[in-house]
Amino acid sequence: MAQLTINNLEISFKSEESQFKAIDHISLQLNKGEIIGLVGESGSGKSVTSLAIMRLLEANAKITGEILFDDKNLLEIPEKEMQQYRGNKIAMIFQEPMTSLNPLMKCGKQITESIILHLKINKKQAKEKTIQLFEEVKLPEPQEVFDEYPHQISGGQKQRVMIAMALACNPQILIADEPTTALDVTVQKNIIELLKRIRLERNMSMIFISHDLGVIGEIADKILVMNKGQIVEQGTAKDIFLNPQHPYTKGLLACRPNPRLQLKKLPTISDFTSEKNGQFTTNAITIEDLQQQLKVDDGEISQKRKLLYLQPRILKVENLNTWFPKNQSFFGKADNFTKAVNDVSFEVFTGETFGLVGESGCGKTTLSRTILKLIEPTSGKIIFNEVDISNLNEKEMRPLRKDIQIIFQDPYSSLNPVKTIGEALIEPLVVHKILTNYQERKDYIINLMEKVGLTAQQFNRYPHEFSGGQRQRIVIARALALKPKLIICDECVSALDVSVQAQVINLLKDLQQEFKLTYIFISHDMAVVKHVSDRMMVMNNGQIEEIGYPEDIYHHPKKAYTQKLINAIPKGIY
């Protein structure tokens, strides 16, 4: 029985210059107790569809078609009546809980507010119901979380608070818009299992939105693949995975790293379909044939390693500790520490990609910042190019800064929004006195932009004028500008669509070959780290769990924690 029906929905946004069509005549039907998965890249129309259901689109949106619920067209009812549906009968979990939760209001109050508004009960009853919801979504110490602010809890806990908020009024339909995108794979798995359990216990219908078919395959009964505002393919999860028909679907399936296969490069959507003058051409190739073409045999891997580990060591970390005081005595002396990096030792060879994997809070980012001397180590040695840099002061470190660069997770926040990308890329050259005048530097930067897939015409544009994938290419170009010997990639593909992620990973590999780079590649995603790494290290609670070749760790993990990371990789796609 259909609970929600969308008929011939079309949405366009009007600006001063033009009109952009975001949704192009789509129709779908959500049955009671069913989970529909909406999948596609950023800009495909997934979130716009969900916001249209909730009537949360901007005023410049022009909408035609029908969204039928409770025998009413939600697009036509008055706003006051829509408020009775929104949050009460149809609820939504947003992608980024930190921006969806009020940072100035305690977690519990944010939920009791909604319960009091819709269910008309008193504060005491609302608090009791909120605590019950926190218990239902498996929040640890629900009484304590009730009185904590959003910044005091982890990302996974914030997402559970958002889910509790969405469930507060026992809605009939739950829309989950990318609820696991920025989370660790282990937390992601927990959230998916939680949503599946809630669906069964409450007989709730759900629309689950993601750019990752692997994640969608873990939860959805039916999958709808969206591209450029259209539904290009739909079917059961089994049909989509085993027998994809549309080339776009094949590209989405193929571009996520498969931990069971070692490929020279990741397939991309362009391997299956190409676009010219708005027309799509299908490339007649199967996923299996393409993977066979790209497969690396054991002999190639063995030969590469033989040559690689004859190279000089570029970095050696010995018994490194980075501790932060938890609390201090009356006299200001710390008597308890958070051991973010605890007695860590490893080495990296010239030309190697050294993978570093673990959950949020395991110490990955603190370790990378300690190596860069952005955080001072508590003790231990950092030997870079045979020089012990652990005790160098800022002035002594400055000449070495150009040799060790970092690519951050969020390119937008690491670019100055009031500077053009040309200015942002030239600035490091000026600081380090590389080349002699502006024109030489501009020519050098434009050449570098073209190497990372940007154009000379984009030199004078600002960061907000680029997509997420393009911004990541900009910060890669900035890291390369000083011709570094070592680049630390800190979760640099974690927030990207899987299709864009594949392009950026392929780009990093190509640049490594051309510029003879060494990478420390940090991620919480075991599948991604296994694909890019020559060796990998697993971290947990500030310590090393194990170090080894990726295939050895994946197929024969020595520690239970490593096995947990492997088990958290979405299996639906493989």
Secondary structure, DSSP 8 states (H G I E B T S, - for coil): -EEEEEEEEEEEEE-SS-EEEEEEEEEEEEETT-EEEEE--TTSSHHHHHHHHTT---TTEEEEEEEEETTEETTTS-HHHHHHHBTTTEEEE-S-HHHHS-TTS-HHHHHHHHHHHHH---HHHHHHHHHHHHHHTT-SSHHHHHTS-GGGS-HHHHHHHHHHHHHTT--SEEEEESTTTTS-HHHHHHHHHHHHHHHHHHT-EEEEEES-HHHHHHH-SEEEEEETTEEEEEEEHHHHHHS--SHHHHHHHHSS--TT--BSS---GGGTEEEETTEEEE----HHHHHHHHB--HHHHHHHHHHHTTS-EEEEEEEEEEEEEEEE-TTS-EEEEEEEEEEEEEEEETT-EEEEE--TTSSHHHHHHHHTTSS--SEEEEEETTEE-TT--HHHHHHHHTTEEEE-S-TTTTS-TTS-HHHHHHHHHHHTT-SSSHHHHHHHHHHHHHHTT--GGGTT--GGGS-HHHHHHHHHHHHHTT--SEEEEESTTTTS-HHHHHHHHHHHHHHHHHHT-EEEEEES-HHHHHHH-SEEEEEETTEEEEEE-HHHHHHS-SSHHHHHHHHTS--TT-
